[in-house]
Amino acid sequence: MSLRSAAGWGRTIGLALLLGLGGCSDAVDDLAASPREEAPAFELPLLRDGSPVKLEDQRGKVVILDFWATWCAPCEIQMPVLDAIWKTADHDDLMIIGISVDQDPADEVAAWVAERGFSYPIAMGDPDLAMRYGVVGYPTLMLIDPQGQIAKRHTGVWSRPEIEDVVEAIRRQAAPEN
């Protein structure tokens, strides 16, 4: 199979995920429905400068992990939404980390990201890390609570209001009772 046809199949599968799984009305409702599991630890190189980003260094923040790939058409829809949130976020209590699962060299993925002008932190991951997180399609967003537990998984494209509603609900749950 040629790279071009593989990319075409990836886009087809991605669009099917977007249409079949994207957007859900119960984004906030099911946050407390099941016990949370500890998010798998990682240390990955950032595309921008190769410096490491560690999940454990983000404790105390809500973390959005975006598992994506350059061949994923719905990912190209999701990434500008995350970038807009990043540009207006208070980075003291919110972290967004894009995790590329591409098999292409990091410099090629970095060029793809730079061409689109995304400013949120993006790291090189791999399919093994995605599997440890239970990712079944792309894009998949994992929202990690300030204690390092997975609060929400979502496969498909989410709107900015949906993401912000879930982040706010996680913040409320994590806030100490007054």
DRENSE-587418 format. One record per residue: residue number from 1; residue in three letters; y, x, z of N, C-alpha, C, CB in turn. Coordinates in Angstrom, 2 decimals. Glycine has a CB too. Layout:
N
[pt NUM; ALA; [Y; X; Z]; [Y; X; Z]; [Y; X; Z]; [Y; X; Z]]
...
This chain:
178
[pt 1; MET; [-1.17; 0.85; 0.00]; [0.00; 0.00; 0.00]; [1.23; 0.89; 0.00]; [0.00; -0.97; 1.22]]
[pt 2; SER; [2.19; 0.62; -0.87]; [3.40; 1.43; -0.94]; [4.31; 1.12; 0.24]; [4.13; 1.20; -2.26]]
[pt 3; LEU; [5.22; 2.05; 0.51]; [6.18; 1.87; 1.60]; [7.04; 0.63; 1.35]; [7.07; 3.12; 1.77]]
[pt 4; ARG; [7.40; 0.42; 0.08]; [8.23; -0.73; -0.27]; [7.49; -2.04; 0.01]; [8.65; -0.66; -1.75]]
[pt 5; SER; [6.22; -2.13; -0.37]; [5.49; -3.38; -0.11]; [5.21; -3.56; 1.37]; [4.18; -3.41; -0.90]]
[pt 6; ALA; [4.99; -2.44; 2.09]; [4.80; -2.54; 3.55]; [6.07; -3.07; 4.20]; [4.42; -1.17; 4.15]]
[pt 7; ALA; [7.22; -2.58; 3.74]; [8.49; -3.05; 4.29]; [8.68; -4.54; 3.98]; [9.67; -2.23; 3.73]]
[pt 8; GLY; [8.27; -4.94; 2.77]; [8.38; -6.35; 2.41]; [7.52; -7.23; 3.29]; [8.00; -6.55; 0.96]]
[pt 9; TRP; [6.30; -6.78; 3.57]; [5.43; -7.53; 4.48]; [6.02; -7.58; 5.87]; [4.03; -6.91; 4.52]]
[pt 10; GLY; [6.61; -6.46; 6.31]; [7.23; -6.43; 7.64]; [8.36; -7.45; 7.73]; [7.77; -5.04; 7.95]]
[pt 11; ARG; [9.16; -7.53; 6.68]; [10.26; -8.51; 6.67]; [9.70; -9.94; 6.67]; [11.17; -8.30; 5.44]]
[pt 12; THR; [8.63; -10.17; 5.90]; [8.02; -11.49; 5.86]; [7.50; -11.90; 7.23]; [6.89; -11.53; 4.83]]
[pt 13; ILE; [6.79; -10.99; 7.87]; [6.27; -11.27; 9.21]; [7.43; -11.48; 10.18]; [5.36; -10.12; 9.70]]
[pt 14; GLY; [8.46; -10.64; 10.07]; [9.63; -10.77; 10.94]; [10.31; -12.11; 10.77]; [10.61; -9.65; 10.67]]
[pt 15; LEU; [10.46; -12.56; 9.52]; [11.09; -13.86; 9.28]; [10.22; -14.98; 9.84]; [11.34; -14.08; 7.78]]
[pt 16; ALA; [8.92; -14.85; 9.72]; [8.04; -15.87; 10.30]; [8.22; -15.93; 11.80]; [6.57; -15.58; 9.95]]
[pt 17; LEU; [8.33; -14.77; 12.44]; [8.57; -14.76; 13.88]; [9.92; -15.39; 14.21]; [8.51; -13.34; 14.43]]
[pt 18; LEU; [10.93; -15.05; 13.42]; [12.26; -15.61; 13.64]; [12.22; -17.13; 13.54]; [13.27; -15.04; 12.63]]
[pt 19; LEU; [11.59; -17.65; 12.52]; [11.56; -19.09; 12.32]; [10.62; -19.78; 13.29]; [11.17; -19.40; 10.89]]
[pt 20; GLY; [9.53; -19.12; 13.64]; [8.53; -19.76; 14.48]; [8.78; -19.59; 15.96]; [7.20; -19.22; 14.16]]
[pt 21; LEU; [9.39; -18.48; 16.38]; [9.52; -18.21; 17.80]; [10.95; -18.06; 18.27]; [8.76; -16.99; 18.14]]
[pt 22; GLY; [11.89; -17.95; 17.36]; [13.26; -17.68; 17.76]; [13.90; -18.86; 18.46]; [14.07; -17.30; 16.57]]
[pt 23; GLY; [14.74; -18.52; 19.43]; [15.50; -19.54; 20.12]; [14.64; -20.44; 20.97]; [16.27; -20.36; 19.15]]
[pt 24; CYS; [14.99; -20.59; 22.21]; [14.23; -21.50; 23.05]; [15.19; -22.16; 24.03]; [13.08; -20.77; 23.79]]
[pt 25; SER; [14.99; -23.43; 24.25]; [15.90; -24.17; 25.11]; [15.64; -23.94; 26.58]; [15.81; -25.63; 24.81]]
[pt 26; ASP; [14.46; -23.41; 26.92]; [14.15; -23.23; 28.33]; [14.38; -21.79; 28.77]; [12.71; -23.63; 28.60]]
[pt 27; ALA; [15.30; -21.10; 28.14]; [15.52; -19.68; 28.42]; [15.77; -19.41; 29.89]; [16.68; -19.18; 27.61]]
[pt 28; VAL; [16.53; -20.24; 30.55]; [16.86; -20.04; 31.96]; [15.88; -20.77; 32.87]; [18.29; -20.50; 32.25]]
[pt 29; ASP; [15.39; -21.91; 32.44]; [14.56; -22.77; 33.29]; [13.31; -22.09; 33.83]; [14.16; -23.98; 32.53]]
[pt 30; ASP; [12.68; -21.22; 33.04]; [11.41; -20.67; 33.47]; [11.51; -19.30; 34.14]; [10.50; -20.57; 32.30]]
[pt 31; LEU; [12.69; -18.88; 34.55]; [12.84; -17.58; 35.19]; [12.05; -17.47; 36.49]; [14.30; -17.31; 35.47]]
[pt 32; ALA; [11.96; -18.52; 37.24]; [11.26; -18.47; 38.52]; [9.84; -19.04; 38.43]; [12.05; -19.22; 39.57]]
[pt 33; ALA; [9.39; -19.36; 37.21]; [8.12; -20.06; 37.05]; [6.90; -19.22; 37.41]; [8.00; -20.53; 35.65]]
[pt 34; SER; [6.96; -17.91; 37.22]; [5.78; -17.10; 37.50]; [6.18; -15.82; 38.22]; [5.02; -16.77; 36.19]]
[pt 35; PRO; [5.23; -15.20; 38.90]; [5.54; -13.96; 39.59]; [5.94; -12.88; 38.58]; [4.34; -13.50; 40.44]]
[pt 36; ARG; [6.81; -12.02; 38.99]; [7.28; -10.96; 38.11]; [6.42; -9.71; 38.27]; [8.75; -10.63; 38.40]]
[pt 37; GLU; [6.32; -8.99; 37.17]; [5.59; -7.73; 37.20]; [6.56; -6.56; 37.05]; [4.52; -7.70; 36.08]]
[pt 38; GLU; [6.18; -5.45; 37.60]; [6.99; -4.23; 37.51]; [7.07; -3.81; 36.04]; [6.38; -3.08; 38.39]]
[pt 39; ALA; [8.28; -3.48; 35.60]; [8.47; -3.00; 34.23]; [7.90; -1.58; 34.12]; [9.98; -3.03; 33.83]]
[pt 40; PRO; [7.11; -1.31; 33.10]; [6.57; 0.04; 32.93]; [7.69; 1.08; 32.83]; [5.68; 0.11; 31.68]]
[pt 41; ALA; [7.50; 2.18; 33.53]; [8.49; 3.26; 33.53]; [8.50; 3.95; 32.17]; [8.20; 4.28; 34.65]]
[pt 42; PHE; [9.65; 4.50; 31.81]; [9.74; 5.32; 30.61]; [10.92; 6.27; 30.74]; [9.88; 4.44; 29.35]]
[pt 43; GLU; [10.84; 7.34; 29.97]; [11.94; 8.27; 29.75]; [11.91; 8.57; 28.26]; [11.83; 9.59; 30.64]]
[pt 44; LEU; [12.98; 8.20; 27.56]; [13.02; 8.32; 26.11]; [14.29; 9.04; 25.68]; [12.94; 6.92; 25.45]]
[pt 45; PRO; [14.25; 9.72; 24.53]; [15.45; 10.38; 24.00]; [16.35; 9.39; 23.28]; [15.06; 11.53; 23.05]]
[pt 46; LEU; [17.64; 9.44; 23.60]; [18.60; 8.60; 22.89]; [18.84; 9.16; 21.49]; [19.94; 8.52; 23.67]]
[pt 47; LEU; [18.99; 8.26; 20.53]; [19.24; 8.69; 19.15]; [20.56; 9.44; 19.01]; [19.23; 7.49; 18.21]]
[pt 48; ARG; [21.55; 9.01; 19.78]; [22.90; 9.55; 19.62]; [22.93; 11.06; 19.86]; [23.86; 8.85; 20.58]]
[pt 49; ASP; [22.32; 11.52; 20.95]; [22.44; 12.93; 21.30]; [21.17; 13.55; 21.86]; [23.53; 13.10; 22.29]]
[pt 50; GLY; [20.09; 12.79; 21.88]; [18.82; 13.31; 22.39]; [18.70; 13.34; 23.90]; [18.61; 14.66; 21.87]]
[pt 51; SER; [19.77; 12.94; 24.60]; [19.70; 12.94; 26.06]; [18.71; 11.87; 26.52]; [21.11; 12.71; 26.69]]
[pt 52; PRO; [18.07; 12.10; 27.67]; [17.06; 11.14; 28.11]; [17.68; 9.90; 28.76]; [16.11; 11.81; 29.09]]
[pt 53; VAL; [17.02; 8.78; 28.56]; [17.35; 7.55; 29.28]; [16.08; 7.14; 30.01]; [17.88; 6.39; 28.30]]
[pt 54; LYS; [16.22; 6.88; 31.32]; [15.08; 6.51; 32.16]; [15.30; 5.11; 32.70]; [14.88; 7.53; 33.31]]
[pt 55; LEU; [14.27; 4.31; 32.68]; [14.39; 2.98; 33.24]; [14.70; 3.04; 34.73]; [13.10; 2.19; 33.00]]
[pt 56; GLU; [14.07; 3.93; 35.46]; [14.27; 3.99; 36.91]; [15.73; 4.30; 37.28]; [13.35; 5.04; 37.53]]
[pt 57; ASP; [16.46; 4.95; 36.40]; [17.88; 5.25; 36.67]; [18.76; 4.00; 36.56]; [18.38; 6.31; 35.70]]
[pt 58; GLN; [18.19; 2.89; 36.08]; [18.97; 1.66; 35.88]; [18.81; 0.67; 37.03]; [18.55; 1.00; 34.58]]
[pt 59; ARG; [18.11; 1.04; 38.09]; [17.92; 0.13; 39.23]; [19.28; -0.34; 39.72]; [17.13; 0.83; 40.39]]
[pt 60; GLY; [19.34; -1.61; 40.11]; [20.58; -2.22; 40.55]; [21.32; -2.93; 39.43]; [21.47; -1.18; 41.16]]
[pt 61; LYS; [20.85; -2.77; 38.19]; [21.46; -3.41; 37.03]; [20.46; -4.38; 36.41]; [21.93; -2.36; 35.98]]
[pt 62; VAL; [20.98; -5.36; 35.70]; [20.15; -6.13; 34.78]; [20.02; -5.27; 33.54]; [20.76; -7.58; 34.47]]
[pt 63; VAL; [18.81; -5.11; 33.04]; [18.56; -4.28; 31.86]; [17.97; -5.15; 30.76]; [17.61; -3.09; 32.20]]
[pt 64; ILE; [18.55; -5.04; 29.58]; [17.99; -5.68; 28.40]; [17.37; -4.59; 27.55]; [19.09; -6.48; 27.59]]
[pt 65; LEU; [16.05; -4.69; 27.35]; [15.36; -3.79; 26.44]; [15.15; -4.54; 25.14]; [14.00; -3.28; 27.04]]
[pt 66; ASP; [15.54; -3.92; 24.04]; [15.40; -4.52; 22.72]; [14.40; -3.70; 21.92]; [16.77; -4.60; 21.98]]
[pt 67; PHE; [13.17; -4.20; 21.80]; [12.16; -3.53; 20.97]; [12.37; -3.98; 19.53]; [10.70; -3.85; 21.46]]
[pt 68; TRP; [12.60; -3.03; 18.64]; [12.99; -3.33; 17.27]; [12.48; -2.25; 16.32]; [14.50; -3.46; 17.16]]
[pt 69; ALA; [12.67; -2.49; 15.02]; [12.32; -1.51; 13.99]; [13.26; -1.70; 12.79]; [10.83; -1.66; 13.55]]
[pt 70; THR; [13.46; -0.62; 12.04]; [14.36; -0.67; 10.89]; [13.85; -1.61; 9.80]; [14.56; 0.72; 10.31]]
[pt 71; TRP; [12.54; -1.82; 9.72]; [11.96; -2.68; 8.69]; [11.96; -4.15; 9.08]; [10.56; -2.23; 8.40]]
[pt 72; CYS; [12.46; -4.48; 10.26]; [12.41; -5.83; 10.80]; [13.72; -6.58; 10.49]; [12.17; -5.80; 12.33]]
[pt 73; ALA; [13.64; -7.54; 9.57]; [14.84; -8.31; 9.19]; [15.46; -9.07; 10.37]; [14.48; -9.29; 8.08]]
[pt 74; PRO; [14.67; -9.77; 11.20]; [15.29; -10.45; 12.34]; [15.95; -9.49; 13.32]; [14.24; -11.27; 13.07]]
[pt 75; CYS; [15.45; -8.25; 13.39]; [16.08; -7.25; 14.26]; [17.52; -6.99; 13.81]; [15.27; -5.93; 14.27]]
[pt 76; GLU; [17.74; -6.99; 12.50]; [19.08; -6.77; 11.97]; [20.02; -7.92; 12.31]; [19.03; -6.58; 10.45]]
[pt 77; ILE; [19.47; -9.07; 12.63]; [20.27; -10.21; 13.08]; [20.55; -10.08; 14.57]; [19.55; -11.54; 12.78]]
[pt 78; GLN; [19.54; -9.64; 15.35]; [19.68; -9.54; 16.80]; [20.59; -8.40; 17.23]; [18.32; -9.37; 17.44]]
[pt 79; MET; [20.52; -7.27; 16.55]; [21.23; -6.07; 17.01]; [22.76; -6.24; 17.08]; [20.90; -4.92; 16.10]]
[pt 80; PRO; [23.41; -6.87; 16.11]; [24.86; -7.07; 16.25]; [25.23; -7.94; 17.46]; [25.41; -7.70; 14.99]]
[pt 81; VAL; [24.37; -8.87; 17.82]; [24.60; -9.71; 19.00]; [24.58; -8.83; 20.25]; [23.53; -10.85; 19.11]]
[pt 82; LEU; [23.57; -7.98; 20.35]; [23.49; -7.07; 21.50]; [24.65; -6.10; 21.53]; [22.18; -6.30; 21.48]]
[pt 83; ASP; [25.07; -5.62; 20.36]; [26.19; -4.69; 20.29]; [27.48; -5.36; 20.77]; [26.37; -4.17; 18.86]]
[pt 84; ALA; [27.68; -6.62; 20.40]; [28.87; -7.35; 20.85]; [28.85; -7.53; 22.37]; [28.96; -8.73; 20.15]]
[pt 85; ILE; [27.69; -7.84; 22.93]; [27.59; -7.95; 24.39]; [27.90; -6.61; 25.03]; [26.17; -8.45; 24.81]]
[pt 86; TRP; [27.33; -5.52; 24.49]; [27.55; -4.18; 25.03]; [29.04; -3.82; 25.05]; [26.76; -3.14; 24.22]]
[pt 87; LYS; [29.73; -4.15; 23.99]; [31.14; -3.77; 23.88]; [32.03; -4.47; 24.90]; [31.65; -4.09; 22.49]]
[pt 88; THR; [31.58; -5.61; 25.43]; [32.40; -6.34; 26.40]; [31.80; -6.35; 27.80]; [32.60; -7.77; 25.93]]
[pt 89; ALA; [30.66; -5.69; 27.97]; [29.93; -5.75; 29.24]; [30.53; -4.83; 30.30]; [28.46; -5.38; 29.03]]
[pt 90; ASP; [30.27; -5.20; 31.55]; [30.54; -4.33; 32.68]; [29.30; -3.46; 32.83]; [30.86; -5.15; 34.02]]
[pt 91; HIS; [29.41; -2.20; 32.46]; [28.25; -1.32; 32.44]; [27.79; -0.91; 33.83]; [28.57; -0.08; 31.63]]
[pt 92; ASP; [28.52; -1.34; 34.87]; [28.08; -1.07; 36.24]; [26.90; -1.95; 36.62]; [29.24; -1.29; 37.22]]
[pt 93; ASP; [26.76; -3.12; 35.99]; [25.65; -4.00; 36.38]; [24.84; -4.52; 35.20]; [26.18; -5.16; 37.16]]
[pt 94; LEU; [25.09; -4.01; 34.00]; [24.29; -4.39; 32.84]; [24.05; -3.17; 31.96]; [24.99; -5.52; 32.04]]
[pt 95; MET; [22.80; -2.98; 31.58]; [22.44; -1.91; 30.64]; [21.66; -2.54; 29.51]; [21.60; -0.78; 31.35]]
[pt 96; ILE; [21.96; -2.11; 28.31]; [21.20; -2.52; 27.13]; [20.63; -1.25; 26.53]; [22.10; -3.32; 26.08]]
[pt 97; ILE; [19.34; -1.27; 26.25]; [18.69; -0.13; 25.62]; [17.86; -0.64; 24.45]; [17.79; 0.66; 26.65]]
[pt 98; GLY; [18.23; -0.24; 23.27]; [17.41; -0.51; 22.10]; [16.28; 0.50; 22.07]; [18.25; -0.46; 20.79]]
[pt 99; ILE; [15.08; 0.04; 21.76]; [13.93; 0.93; 21.69]; [13.29; 0.78; 20.31]; [12.89; 0.63; 22.83]]
[pt 100; SER; [13.52; 1.78; 19.46]; [12.96; 1.76; 18.12]; [11.48; 2.10; 18.18]; [13.71; 2.74; 17.20]]
[pt 101; VAL; [10.68; 1.31; 17.47]; [9.25; 1.59; 17.37]; [8.90; 2.14; 15.99]; [8.44; 0.31; 17.65]]
[pt 102; ASP; [9.92; 2.59; 15.27]; [9.72; 3.15; 13.94]; [8.85; 4.40; 13.98]; [11.05; 3.46; 13.28]]
[pt 103; GLN; [8.11; 4.60; 12.92]; [7.33; 5.83; 12.75]; [8.10; 6.86; 11.96]; [5.99; 5.53; 12.07]]
[pt 104; ASP; [9.27; 6.48; 11.43]; [10.12; 7.42; 10.71]; [10.70; 8.44; 11.67]; [11.26; 6.67; 9.97]]
[pt 105; PRO; [11.11; 9.61; 11.16]; [11.73; 10.61; 12.03]; [13.01; 10.06; 12.69]; [12.06; 11.89; 11.22]]
[pt 106; ALA; [13.29; 10.58; 13.88]; [14.45; 10.11; 14.66]; [15.74; 10.23; 13.88]; [14.57; 10.88; 15.96]]
[pt 107; ASP; [15.92; 11.30; 13.09]; [17.17; 11.46; 12.35]; [17.36; 10.36; 11.31]; [17.21; 12.82; 11.68]]
[pt 108; GLU; [16.27; 9.88; 10.71]; [16.38; 8.78; 9.75]; [16.74; 7.47; 10.45]; [15.05; 8.62; 8.97]]
[pt 109; VAL; [16.14; 7.23; 11.61]; [16.46; 6.02; 12.37]; [17.91; 6.10; 12.86]; [15.48; 5.85; 13.58]]
[pt 110; ALA; [18.34; 7.27; 13.31]; [19.72; 7.46; 13.77]; [20.70; 7.20; 12.63]; [19.92; 8.89; 14.32]]
[pt 111; ALA; [20.38; 7.65; 11.43]; [21.26; 7.40; 10.27]; [21.34; 5.90; 9.98]; [20.75; 8.16; 9.02]]
[pt 112; TRP; [20.22; 5.19; 10.08]; [20.19; 3.75; 9.87]; [21.10; 3.05; 10.88]; [18.75; 3.21; 9.98]]
[pt 113; VAL; [21.00; 3.46; 12.15]; [21.82; 2.87; 13.22]; [23.30; 3.18; 12.98]; [21.37; 3.40; 14.62]]
[pt 114; ALA; [23.61; 4.44; 12.65]; [25.00; 4.85; 12.43]; [25.62; 4.10; 11.25]; [25.08; 6.37; 12.19]]
[pt 115; GLU; [24.83; 3.89; 10.20]; [25.31; 3.16; 9.02]; [25.76; 1.75; 9.39]; [24.20; 3.10; 7.96]]
[pt 116; ARG; [25.14; 1.17; 10.40]; [25.47; -0.19; 10.83]; [26.49; -0.21; 11.97]; [24.21; -0.91; 11.25]]
[pt 117; GLY; [26.78; 0.94; 12.54]; [27.84; 1.05; 13.54]; [27.50; 0.54; 14.93]; [29.02; 0.34; 13.07]]
[pt 118; PHE; [26.22; 0.47; 15.27]; [25.85; -0.02; 16.61]; [26.22; 1.01; 17.66]; [24.34; -0.34; 16.68]]
[pt 119; SER; [26.79; 0.54; 18.76]; [27.27; 1.46; 19.80]; [26.44; 1.42; 21.08]; [28.70; 1.14; 20.13]]
[pt 120; TYR; [25.60; 0.40; 21.27]; [24.81; 0.37; 22.50]; [23.73; 1.46; 22.44]; [24.16; -1.03; 22.70]]
[pt 121; PRO; [23.27; 1.92; 23.60]; [22.29; 3.01; 23.61]; [20.98; 2.60; 22.94]; [22.02; 3.44; 25.05]]
[pt 122; ILE; [20.53; 3.46; 22.03]; [19.28; 3.22; 21.32]; [18.44; 4.48; 21.42]; [19.54; 2.83; 19.83]]
[pt 123; ALA; [17.18; 4.27; 21.81]; [16.26; 5.37; 22.02]; [15.09; 5.28; 21.05]; [15.76; 5.39; 23.46]]
[pt 124; MET; [14.43; 6.40; 20.86]; [13.19; 6.43; 20.09]; [12.03; 6.15; 21.03]; [13.01; 7.80; 19.37]]
[pt 125; GLY; [11.33; 5.07; 20.76]; [10.13; 4.75; 21.50]; [8.95; 4.87; 20.57]; [10.20; 3.33; 22.13]]
[pt 126; ASP; [7.95; 4.07; 20.82]; [6.78; 4.05; 19.94]; [5.99; 2.77; 20.21]; [5.90; 5.32; 20.15]]
[pt 127; PRO; [5.05; 2.48; 19.32]; [4.26; 1.26; 19.51]; [3.46; 1.24; 20.82]; [3.31; 1.08; 18.35]]
[pt 128; ASP; [3.09; 2.42; 21.33]; [2.34; 2.45; 22.60]; [3.18; 1.90; 23.75]; [1.90; 3.88; 22.93]]
[pt 129; LEU; [4.46; 2.27; 23.80]; [5.33; 1.73; 24.85]; [5.49; 0.22; 24.66]; [6.72; 2.43; 24.81]]
[pt 130; ALA; [5.67; -0.20; 23.42]; [5.79; -1.64; 23.15]; [4.54; -2.38; 23.63]; [6.01; -1.90; 21.64]]
[pt 131; MET; [3.37; -1.80; 23.41]; [2.13; -2.43; 23.86]; [2.08; -2.49; 25.38]; [0.91; -1.67; 23.32]]
[pt 132; ARG; [2.56; -1.46; 26.08]; [2.58; -1.48; 27.54]; [3.44; -2.61; 28.05]; [3.07; -0.14; 28.09]]
[pt 133; TYR; [4.46; -2.99; 27.28]; [5.33; -4.11; 27.65]; [4.81; -5.45; 27.14]; [6.72; -3.87; 27.11]]
[pt 134; GLY; [3.72; -5.46; 26.41]; [3.16; -6.71; 25.91]; [3.89; -7.27; 24.71]; [3.16; -7.73; 26.99]]
[pt 135; VAL; [4.56; -6.42; 23.95]; [5.30; -6.86; 22.77]; [4.31; -7.29; 21.69]; [6.25; -5.73; 22.25]]
[pt 136; VAL; [4.53; -8.47; 21.13]; [3.65; -9.00; 20.08]; [4.38; -9.20; 18.76]; [3.05; -10.31; 20.53]]
[pt 137; GLY; [5.66; -8.98; 18.72]; [6.45; -9.14; 17.51]; [7.84; -8.58; 17.74]; [6.52; -10.62; 17.08]]
[pt 138; TYR; [8.62; -8.50; 16.66]; [9.95; -7.91; 16.76]; [10.99; -8.85; 16.16]; [10.00; -6.55; 16.05]]
[pt 139; PRO; [12.17; -8.88; 16.72]; [12.56; -8.19; 17.95]; [11.96; -8.87; 19.18]; [14.09; -8.13; 18.06]]
[pt 140; THR; [11.73; -8.08; 20.21]; [11.37; -8.62; 21.51]; [12.37; -8.09; 22.51]; [9.91; -8.24; 21.91]]
[pt 141; LEU; [12.98; -9.01; 23.26]; [13.88; -8.63; 24.34]; [13.16; -8.77; 25.65]; [15.17; -9.49; 24.32]]
[pt 142; MET; [13.27; -7.77; 26.48]; [12.75; -7.80; 27.85]; [13.97; -7.73; 28.76]; [11.73; -6.61; 28.14]]
[pt 143; LEU; [14.09; -8.68; 29.65]; [15.17; -8.65; 30.62]; [14.58; -8.24; 31.95]; [15.90; -10.02; 30.72]]
[pt 144; ILE; [15.07; -7.14; 32.46]; [14.57; -6.54; 33.69]; [15.58; -6.83; 34.80]; [14.35; -5.00; 33.52]]
[pt 145; ASP; [15.09; -7.30; 35.94]; [16.00; -7.61; 37.04]; [16.43; -6.32; 37.76]; [15.34; -8.59; 38.04]]
[pt 146; PRO; [17.41; -6.41; 38.64]; [17.91; -5.20; 39.32]; [16.86; -4.47; 40.16]; [19.07; -5.57; 40.20]]
[pt 147; GLN; [15.76; -5.13; 40.48]; [14.68; -4.49; 41.25]; [13.64; -3.83; 40.35]; [13.99; -5.51; 42.14]]
[pt 148; GLY; [13.85; -3.89; 39.03]; [12.94; -3.23; 38.09]; [11.75; -4.07; 37.66]; [12.43; -1.99; 38.70]]
[pt 149; GLN; [11.85; -5.39; 37.82]; [10.76; -6.28; 37.42]; [11.15; -7.06; 36.18]; [10.40; -7.24; 38.57]]
[pt 150; ILE; [10.16; -7.37; 35.36]; [10.41; -8.14; 34.14]; [10.70; -9.59; 34.52]; [9.19; -8.06; 33.16]]
[pt 151; ALA; [11.92; -10.01; 34.25]; [12.34; -11.38; 34.57]; [12.11; -12.32; 33.40]; [13.82; -11.39; 34.98]]
[pt 152; LYS; [12.19; -11.81; 32.17]; [12.09; -12.67; 30.99]; [11.68; -11.84; 29.78]; [13.43; -13.41; 30.72]]
[pt 153; ARG; [10.77; -12.40; 28.98]; [10.38; -11.84; 27.68]; [10.77; -12.86; 26.62]; [8.84; -11.50; 27.62]]
[pt 154; HIS; [11.27; -12.36; 25.50]; [11.58; -13.28; 24.41]; [11.34; -12.57; 23.08]; [13.06; -13.78; 24.50]]
[pt 155; THR; [10.52; -13.17; 22.23]; [10.28; -12.66; 20.89]; [11.02; -13.55; 19.91]; [8.75; -12.60; 20.56]]
[pt 156; GLY; [11.79; -12.92; 19.04]; [12.61; -13.65; 18.07]; [14.07; -13.40; 18.36]; [12.30; -15.15; 18.11]]
[pt 157; VAL; [14.92; -14.03; 17.61]; [16.36; -13.84; 17.74]; [16.93; -14.81; 18.77]; [17.07; -14.01; 16.38]]
[pt 158; TRP; [17.75; -14.29; 19.64]; [18.45; -15.08; 20.65]; [19.94; -15.01; 20.37]; [18.14; -14.56; 22.09]]
[pt 159; SER; [20.63; -16.09; 20.61]; [22.09; -16.10; 20.44]; [22.75; -15.42; 21.63]; [22.60; -17.56; 20.28]]
[pt 160; ARG; [24.00; -15.05; 21.46]; [24.74; -14.44; 22.56]; [24.81; -15.36; 23.78]; [26.15; -14.09; 22.11]]
[pt 161; PRO; [25.14; -16.65; 23.61]; [25.17; -17.53; 24.80]; [23.82; -17.61; 25.51]; [25.61; -18.92; 24.40]]
[pt 162; GLU; [22.71; -17.64; 24.75]; [21.40; -17.68; 25.39]; [21.15; -16.43; 26.22]; [20.29; -17.85; 24.34]]
[pt 163; ILE; [21.45; -15.27; 25.65]; [21.25; -14.01; 26.37]; [22.14; -13.97; 27.60]; [21.56; -12.80; 25.45]]
[pt 164; GLU; [23.40; -14.32; 27.44]; [24.33; -14.26; 28.57]; [23.93; -15.25; 29.67]; [25.75; -14.56; 28.10]]
[pt 165; ASP; [23.41; -16.42; 29.31]; [22.95; -17.38; 30.32]; [21.79; -16.81; 31.14]; [22.51; -18.68; 29.64]]
[pt 166; VAL; [20.85; -16.16; 30.47]; [19.71; -15.58; 31.18]; [20.16; -14.42; 32.06]; [18.62; -15.11; 30.19]]
[pt 167; VAL; [21.02; -13.57; 31.54]; [21.54; -12.44; 32.34]; [22.23; -12.97; 33.59]; [22.53; -11.57; 31.51]]
[pt 168; GLU; [23.04; -14.00; 33.43]; [23.74; -14.58; 34.59]; [22.77; -15.19; 35.59]; [24.75; -15.64; 34.13]]
[pt 169; ALA; [21.74; -15.86; 35.09]; [20.74; -16.44; 36.00]; [20.01; -15.35; 36.77]; [19.73; -17.30; 35.20]]
[pt 170; ILE; [19.70; -14.25; 36.12]; [19.05; -13.13; 36.80]; [19.98; -12.55; 37.86]; [18.63; -12.02; 35.79]]
[pt 171; ARG; [21.25; -12.42; 37.53]; [22.23; -11.93; 38.52]; [22.28; -12.85; 39.73]; [23.63; -11.82; 37.88]]
[pt 172; ARG; [22.32; -14.16; 39.48]; [22.38; -15.12; 40.60]; [21.15; -15.01; 41.48]; [22.51; -16.56; 40.06]]
[pt 173; GLN; [19.98; -14.89; 40.87]; [18.74; -14.76; 41.64]; [18.72; -13.48; 42.46]; [17.53; -14.79; 40.70]]
[pt 174; ALA; [19.32; -12.43; 41.95]; [19.30; -11.13; 42.62]; [20.38; -11.03; 43.70]; [19.48; -10.02; 41.62]]
[pt 175; ALA; [21.39; -11.91; 43.64]; [22.49; -11.83; 44.61]; [22.00; -12.19; 46.00]; [23.65; -12.77; 44.19]]
[pt 176; PRO; [22.44; -11.44; 47.01]; [22.05; -11.79; 48.38]; [22.66; -13.13; 48.77]; [22.49; -10.69; 49.37]]
[pt 177; GLU; [21.91; -13.88; 49.55]; [22.39; -15.19; 50.03]; [23.55; -14.97; 50.99]; [21.25; -15.99; 50.73]]
[pt 178; ASN; [24.57; -15.79; 50.84]; [25.75; -15.67; 51.73]; [25.69; -16.70; 52.82]; [27.05; -15.84; 50.94]]
